Amino acid sequence: MNPIFHQFKSNKQEEELNGEIRRPPVIVAGFYERAVAAALIWPRDIMVMPSEASRHGGSGLEEIWKRELGPSRPRFFARRVGGSEALVKRMVSYGNLCGHKGCVNTIHFNPAGDLLVSGSDDKGIILWNWESKYKKFTYASGHMDNVFQALIMPFTEDRTIITSAADGQVRVGQIADNGIVTTKQLGTHHGRVHKLAIEPGSPHIFYSCGEDGLIQHFDLRSHAPTKLFLCSSFSDNKQPVRLNTIVIDPCNPYYFSVGGFDEYARVYDIRNYQWDASSSSDQPVNTYCPRHLIGSDNVHITGLAYSYMSELLVSYNDELIYLFARDMGLGPNPRSAPAANLDKIDQPQVYAGHRNSQTVKGVSFFGPSDEYVVSGSDCGHVYIWKKKHGDLVWMMAGDKHIVNCVEPHPFFPFLASSGYDKNVKLWTPGRATSPLPRNVEEIMAANKRGREARARVSLSPDVIMHVLRLQRRQALAYIEHRPSTADLESDEDDDREAFVLGFSDPETAEEGSNADPRECIIC
């Protein structure tokens, strides 16, 4: 066997300890305890909640002592210490993973947490031993365009990796014992495929959604995917909704949610659909949207995430992030819901300060009990908020330009992030706590101004005609060199409110850009 693959251990090697499944000793476990111990220069900073402390006694340092001697079970230790705000406030750079030649659009930990997979505009897939910053393996995905998602299927000994990309393909890579990787196409969409969703605990089943509005069900034991249905708008024209993201409820895997180019997050029950898109209705079982965004035409959803309590986290383009409890839904058809009923629904928790405009950004929960919410930003920072009240806890300078992905470790307080840079950033607790950046208020104020300026722009026919008139006048001015006085006077009022409408050109776009040539960009 190729020595590269000595780490691929069988799941049968897992042992049972104190009634729990405990993985064989791997380097991550020791690294976690070393990282936490290094962070505990001031043990008082890592105290558990007062009620917990009175019952269990001691600080995080005592928990580490118990963990070393054995009385504290691994999962109990992770939950007691891993959700500490003091650790979050000590998050610092652990280093970078360098190996891609383009923007890194996707990062994902394997279930054991010792490996990280990444995909990029360079169409390559890299498997990392992130703790040692070692590139274990790399292969060509087989995609013809930028890779947007790469996930390691659970219970496959980390040998099965599913991917999706801007070419509309959904593919799988299988790593053999001799190190050879075979890839094949599993299905296609008419348009880009940003996200895949694995059925919790399944080594075979996952879903895809695409910009064609189609949702597909994949089973790696089958030869072809099942087309479930087309997600359509709630308007009378029933146009397909371009989808950006899909997630599965971990508490009820029959439920999955999708989001895309309108304001509604839709929840579907897989049991309601026949296995044929041509005869299946796309009626959701519930929908979610902040009250003030209902009927809005200038926002769309870029990221979704479920908590372990079935709360739904929704990130909007050029808006904010919202947390919905299960009882905050608008029903199957929000447009037919009485206004009186909408007033009775509690408003979601809001997370503000970042900017989500230029790319399709994800959003995630962080912490062993989902104590925090994390997201990237156009300002190049990673934001961490407290889930309960929405307070900003920590902010880290990530990429030089834009952070798209923030991936939490499956059970330790570590993070990975990526974006426009050609590497992956790693974040772990450091030795000392630090305040938020001195210019945090200026950064968030600039993000807010950008969101508000974008929200004021409306692509109505009048606006488009106004911009075309401006471009025509600019062209005439260039040809004639000097516009007449009459022209200047007649254009005076219009020029005071002029702005630029740019259209992406695939031939002139910067290499590695995620720009969609079908979209118009206002700047």
C-alpha positions in Angstrom: 0.0 0.0 0.0 1.2 3.5 -0.8 2.5 5.0 2.5 0.5 8.1 1.7 -2.6 6.2 2.8 -1.4 4.6 6.0 -3.7 6.9 7.9 -6.9 5.5 6.3 -8.0 3.3 9.2 -11.0 1.1 9.2 -13.9 2.2 11.2 -13.7 -1.2 12.9 -10.7 0.0 14.7 -12.8 2.3 16.8 -13.1 1.2 20.4 -15.8 1.6 23.0 -15.0 3.4 26.2 -17.3 4.2 29.0 -20.3 3.6 26.8 -19.1 6.0 24.1 -17.5 5.3 20.7 -13.9 6.6 21.0 -11.7 6.9 18.0 -8.3 5.4 18.1 -5.7 7.9 19.3 -4.9 10.4 16.5 -2.7 13.4 16.5 -5.6 15.8 16.7 -6.7 14.8 20.2 -3.2 15.6 21.6 -3.0 18.8 19.6 -6.4 19.9 21.0 -5.3 19.4 24.6 -2.0 21.2 23.9 -3.8 24.1 22.3 -6.3 24.5 25.1 -3.5 24.1 27.8 -1.4 26.8 26.0 -4.4 29.1 26.1 -4.9 28.7 29.8 -2.2 31.2 30.9 -5.0 32.8 33.0 -7.2 29.9 34.2 -9.8 32.3 35.5 -10.6 33.3 31.9 -11.8 29.8 31.0 -14.2 29.3 33.9 -17.4 27.4 33.1 -20.8 28.9 33.8 -21.3 29.6 37.5 -24.0 27.1 37.9 -21.9 24.5 36.1 -18.9 25.4 38.2 -20.8 24.9 41.4 -21.9 21.5 40.4 -18.8 20.2 38.8 -16.2 22.5 40.4 -13.0 24.0 39.0 -11.8 25.7 35.9 -10.9 24.6 32.4 -7.4 23.8 33.7 -9.0 21.3 36.1 -11.0 19.9 33.3 -7.8 19.2 31.3 -6.3 17.5 34.4 -9.4 15.3 34.7 -9.2 14.6 31.0 -5.6 13.5 31.3 -6.3 11.2 34.3 -9.4 9.7 32.8 -12.4 10.8 34.9 -13.6 13.2 32.3 -14.9 11.5 29.2 -13.8 13.0 25.8 -17.1 14.3 24.7 -17.9 15.7 28.1 -14.6 17.5 28.1 -15.1 18.9 24.6 -18.5 20.3 25.5 -17.4 21.8 28.8 -14.3 23.6 27.5 -14.9 23.8 23.8 -17.7 26.3 24.1 -15.8 28.7 26.3 -16.0 32.3 25.2 -12.5 32.8 26.5 -11.1 30.3 24.0 -13.0 32.0 21.2 -11.5 35.4 22.1 -8.0 33.8 21.9 -8.4 32.5 18.3 -5.3 33.3 16.4 -3.7 32.2 13.1 -2.2 28.7 13.3 -0.9 28.9 9.8 -1.8 28.6 6.1 -2.2 25.6 3.8 -0.6 26.5 0.5 -1.0 24.4 -2.6 -3.8 25.8 -4.8 -3.3 28.0 -7.8 -6.6 29.8 -7.7 -9.2 31.0 -5.2 -10.2 28.4 -2.6 -14.0 28.1 -2.8 -14.6 25.1 -0.5 -13.1 23.5 2.6 -14.5 20.6 4.6 -13.2 18.5 7.6 -13.7 14.8 7.5 -15.9 13.3 10.3 -12.9 12.4 12.4 -11.5 16.0 12.1 -7.9 15.0 11.2 -8.2 15.7 7.5 -9.3 18.7 5.5 -10.4 18.7 1.8 -10.3 21.8 -0.3 -11.3 22.7 -3.9 -10.4 25.7 -6.0 -10.7 27.7 -9.2 -7.7 25.6 -10.4 -10.2 22.6 -10.6 -7.9 20.6 -8.2 -8.8 18.8 -5.0 -6.3 18.6 -2.1 -6.5 16.4 1.0 -4.6 17.9 3.9 -3.3 16.8 7.2 -4.1 20.2 8.6 -2.4 19.8 12.0 1.0 19.3 10.4 0.1 21.5 7.4 1.0 18.6 5.2 -0.5 18.0 1.7 -1.3 14.4 1.8 -2.9 14.0 -1.6 -4.0 16.0 -4.6 -5.9 15.1 -7.8 -7.7 16.7 -10.8 -11.4 16.8 -10.1 -12.4 16.3 -13.7 -14.5 19.5 -13.7 -14.2 21.9 -16.6 -14.7 25.0 -14.4 -14.2 26.3 -10.9 -14.9 23.8 -8.1 -17.5 25.2 -5.6 -18.0 22.2 -3.3 -15.9 19.2 -2.1 -17.1 17.0 0.7 -15.8 13.8 2.2 -18.5 11.1 2.5 -18.7 9.6 6.1 -17.9 6.0 6.8 -15.9 5.6 3.6 -12.4 5.6 5.2 -12.0 9.1 3.7 -11.7 7.6 0.2 -14.9 9.0 -1.3 -15.1 12.7 -2.2 -18.1 14.3 -3.9 -17.7 17.6 -5.8 -19.7 20.2 -7.7 -18.7 23.1 -9.8 -19.5 26.0 -12.1 -19.7 23.6 -15.1 -23.0 22.2 -13.7 -21.5 18.8 -13.0 -21.7 16.7 -9.8 -18.8 14.2 -9.6 -17.3 11.7 -7.3 -13.6 10.8 -6.7 -12.7 7.4 -5.4 -9.2 6.9 -3.8 -7.9 3.4 -4.3 -5.4 1.5 -2.0 -2.6 2.2 -4.5 -3.2 5.9 -4.5 -4.9 6.1 -7.9 -8.0 8.3 -8.0 -10.8 7.6 -10.4 -13.4 10.3 -11.0 -16.7 10.1 -12.7 -19.7 12.3 -13.4 -22.8 11.5 -11.4 -25.2 14.1 -12.7 -25.6 17.5 -14.2 -27.4 20.8 -13.8 -28.1 23.6 -16.3 -26.1 26.2 -14.5 -23.6 26.4 -11.6 -23.9 24.0 -8.6 -22.7 25.8 -5.5 -23.7 23.3 -2.7 -24.2 19.7 -1.9 -25.8 18.2 1.2 -24.9 14.8 2.7 -27.7 12.9 4.5 -26.5 12.7 8.1 -24.5 9.6 8.8 -25.0 8.1 5.3 -22.0 7.0 3.2 -24.2 6.8 0.1 -26.9 9.5 -0.1 -26.6 13.3 -0.8 -28.5 16.1 -2.5 -27.6 18.8 -5.0 -29.2 22.1 -6.0 -28.3 24.3 -8.9 -28.9 27.6 -10.6 -31.5 25.9 -12.8 -33.7 25.5 -9.7 -33.5 21.7 -9.9 -33.0 19.6 -6.7 -31.6 16.1 -7.2 -31.2 13.1 -5.0 -28.0 10.9 -5.3 -27.3 7.4 -4.1 -23.8 6.2 -4.8 -25.2 2.7 -5.2 -27.4 3.8 -8.1 -26.3 4.6 -11.7 -28.2 7.8 -12.0 -29.6 10.6 -9.8 -33.3 11.2 -9.1 -34.6 14.5 -10.2 -37.0 15.5 -7.4 -38.5 18.8 -8.5 -37.9 22.4 -9.7 -38.1 25.0 -7.0 -40.4 27.7 -8.4 -41.2 31.2 -7.2 -44.4 32.1 -5.3 -45.4 34.6 -8.0 -48.0 33.9 -10.6 -45.4 33.1 -13.3 -43.9 30.3 -11.3 -40.5 30.9 -12.6 -37.7 28.6 -11.4 -35.7 30.0 -8.5 -31.9 29.9 -9.0 -30.6 28.0 -6.0 -27.3 28.7 -4.1 -27.5 26.4 -1.1 -29.1 23.3 0.4 -28.9 21.9 4.0 -30.4 18.9 5.8 -31.9 19.1 9.3 -29.8 16.9 11.5 -32.7 16.3 13.9 -35.0 15.2 11.1 -33.2 14.1 8.0 -36.5 13.9 6.0 -36.4 17.8 6.1 -34.1 19.8 3.9 -34.0 23.5 3.2 -32.9 25.5 0.1 -32.2 29.1 -0.6 -31.5 31.1 -3.7 -32.5 34.2 -5.7 -35.5 35.3 -3.7 -36.1 36.2 -0.1 -37.5 32.9 1.2 -35.8 29.9 2.8 -37.9 26.9 1.9 -38.2 23.7 3.9 -39.3 20.5 2.1 -40.1 17.0 3.3 -38.6 14.3 1.1 -41.5 12.0 1.9 -43.9 14.3 0.0 -42.3 13.8 -3.4 -42.5 11.2 -6.0 -39.2 10.2 -7.6 -39.9 12.1 -10.8 -39.5 15.8 -11.2 -42.0 16.0 -14.0 -44.9 14.9 -11.7 -43.8 16.3 -8.3 -45.1 19.5 -6.8 -42.6 21.9 -5.2 -44.9 22.9 -2.4 -42.7 23.4 0.8 -43.9 22.5 4.3 -42.7 25.8 5.6 -40.9 29.0 4.6 -38.8 31.5 6.5 -38.1 35.2 5.9 -37.6 38.3 8.1 -40.8 40.3 8.0 -39.2 43.4 6.5 -37.8 41.5 3.6 -41.1 40.0 2.4 -41.8 41.2 -1.1 -38.2 42.5 -1.5 -36.7 42.2 -5.0 -33.1 43.1 -4.2 -32.0 40.4 -1.8 -31.3 36.7 -2.1 -30.0 33.9 0.1 -26.4 32.7 -0.2 -26.0 30.5 2.8 -28.0 28.2 5.2 -27.1 26.1 8.2 -29.1 24.0 10.7 -28.3 23.8 14.4 -28.7 20.7 16.5 -32.0 22.1 17.7 -33.4 22.5 14.2 -32.9 26.3 14.2 -32.3 27.6 10.7 -29.6 30.2 10.0 -30.1 32.3 6.8 -27.5 34.6 5.3 -28.7 37.2 2.8 -26.8 38.9 0.0 -26.1 42.5 1.0 -28.3 42.2 4.0 -27.8 40.5 7.4 -27.8 37.0 8.9 -31.0 35.7 10.7 -31.6 32.8 13.1 -35.1 31.3 12.9 -36.6 28.9 15.5 -38.9 26.2 14.2 -42.0 28.1 15.2 -41.1 31.2 13.2 -42.2 29.8 9.8 -44.6 31.6 7.5 -46.3 28.5 6.3 -46.2 26.7 2.9 -47.2 29.8 0.9 -46.1 33.1 2.6 -47.8 35.2 0.0 -51.2 33.9 1.1 -50.5 34.2 4.8 -52.8 36.8 6.5 -51.0 39.9 7.7 -52.4 39.5 11.2 -50.7 36.1 11.4 -47.3 37.6 10.4 -47.5 40.1 13.2 -47.8 37.2 15.7 -44.6 35.5 14.7 -41.5 36.3 16.7 -38.7 38.1 14.9 -35.5 36.2 14.3 -32.2 36.9 16.0 -30.0 39.2 13.9 -26.2 39.1 13.3 -24.7 42.3 11.8 -21.4 43.9 11.0 -20.2 41.9 8.1 -20.7 42.5 4.3 -22.0 39.7 2.0 -22.2 41.2 -1.5 -19.6 40.1 -4.0 -19.6 36.3 -3.7 -21.8 33.4 -2.6 -20.9 33.2 1.1 -21.7 30.4 3.5 -22.6 30.6 7.2 -22.1 28.2 10.0 -22.6 27.4 13.6 -19.5 27.1 15.8 -19.0 25.4 19.2 -19.9 22.0 20.6 -23.5 23.1 21.3 -23.7 25.7 18.5 -23.0 28.6 20.9 -21.7 30.8 18.1 -22.4 31.9 14.5 -19.5 32.4 12.1 -19.3 34.0 8.6 -16.8 35.5 6.2 -17.1 39.0 4.8 -16.2 41.2 1.8 -13.9 43.2 4.1 -11.6 40.2 4.5 -12.5 39.3 8.1 -13.9 36.3 9.9 -16.8 37.2 12.2 -17.9 35.3 15.3 -21.1 36.2 17.1 -22.8 34.8 20.2 -25.8 32.9 19.0 -28.0 33.8 21.9 -27.9 37.6 21.7 -26.1 38.3 18.5 -23.1 40.1 20.1 -19.9 40.2 18.2 -17.4 38.2 20.2 -14.4 38.1 17.9 -13.1 39.2 14.5 -10.0 37.9 12.6 -8.3 39.3 9.6 -8.5 36.5 7.0 -8.0 37.1 3.3 -6.7 40.3 1.8 -10.0 40.8 0.0 -12.9 38.5 0.6 -13.5 35.5 3.0 -16.1 33.1 1.5 -15.9 30.0 3.6 -15.6 29.5 7.3 -15.5 25.8 8.3 -15.7 24.8 12.0 -13.9 21.6 13.2 -16.5 18.9 13.9 -15.9 18.9 17.6 -12.9 21.0 18.7 -12.7 24.9 18.8 -10.7 25.2 15.6 -11.7 27.0 12.4 -10.5 27.0 8.8 -11.3 29.8 6.3 -10.7 30.5 2.7 -11.6 33.0 0.0 -10.0 35.0 -2.8 -6.5 34.1 -1.6 -4.9 30.9 -2.9 -4.6 29.3 0.5 -6.5 28.0 3.5 -6.2 29.8 6.8 -6.2 27.8 10.1 -7.4 29.3 13.4 -6.8 27.8 16.9 -6.8 29.2 20.5 -3.6 31.1 21.3 -1.8 32.0 24.5 -3.4 35.3 25.3 -6.7 37.1 24.8 -6.8 40.3 22.8 -9.4 43.0 22.3 -11.2 43.4 19.0 -9.3 45.3 16.3 -9.0 49.0 17.1 -10.8 49.9 13.8 -13.6 47.4 14.2 -16.2 50.2 14.4 -14.9 51.8 11.2 -14.8 48.4 9.4 -18.4 47.6 10.3 -19.6 51.1 9.5 -18.1 50.8 6.1 -19.8 47.5 5.6 -23.1 49.0 6.6 -22.7 52.0 4.2 -22.0 49.5 1.4 -25.1 47.5 2.2 -27.4 50.5 2.4 -26.0 52.0 -0.8 -26.6 48.7 -2.6 -30.1 48.5 -1.2 -31.1 51.9 -2.7 -30.3 50.7 -6.2 -33.1 49.2 -8.2 -32.8 47.7 -11.6 -36.1 49.0 -13.0 -36.5 49.7 -16.7 -36.2 53.4 -16.0 -32.9 52.9 -14.3 -31.5 50.8 -17.1 -32.6 53.4 -19.7 -31.1 56.2 -17.6 -27.8 54.4 -17.6 -27.9 53.6 -21.3 -28.5 57.3 -21.9 -25.5 58.2 -19.8 -23.3 55.7 -21.7 -24.5 57.1 -25.0 -23.7 60.7 -23.9 -20.2 59.5 -22.8 -19.7 57.9 -26.2 -20.7 61.0 -28.1 -18.5 63.1 -25.8 -15.6 61.0 -26.7 -16.2 61.2 -30.4 -16.9 65.0 -30.5 -14.2 65.7 -27.8 -16.2 68.7 -26.6 -19.9 68.5 -25.8 -22.0 71.5 -26.6 -23.1 73.9 -23.9 -26.7 73.0 -24.5 -25.9 69.3 -23.9 -24.2 70.1 -20.6 -27.1 72.2 -19.4 -29.7 69.6 -20.4 -27.7 66.8 -18.7 -26.9 68.7 -15.5 -29.7 67.3 -13.4 -29.3 63.7 -14.6 -25.5 63.7 -13.9 -26.0 64.5 -10.3 -27.6 61.1 -9.7 -25.5 59.1 -12.2 -24.0 55.7 -11.3 -22.2 53.1 -13.3 -23.8 49.9 -14.5 -21.2 47.3 -15.5 -21.8 44.0 -17.3 -19.4 41.1 -16.7 -17.7 39.9 -19.8 -16.4 36.4 -19.7 -13.6 37.3 -22.1 -12.4 40.2 -20.1 -13.1 38.9 -16.6 -10.1 38.3 -14.4 -9.0 34.7 -14.4 -10.3 32.8 -11.4 -13.2 35.2 -10.9 -16.5 33.9 -9.8 -18.4 36.5 -11.8 -21.4 35.4 -13.6 -21.6 36.8 -17.2 -25.4 36.8 -16.9 -25.4 39.1 -13.9 -25.1 42.8 -14.0 -23.1 44.5 -11.3 -23.7 48.0 -9.9 -20.8 49.8 -8.5 
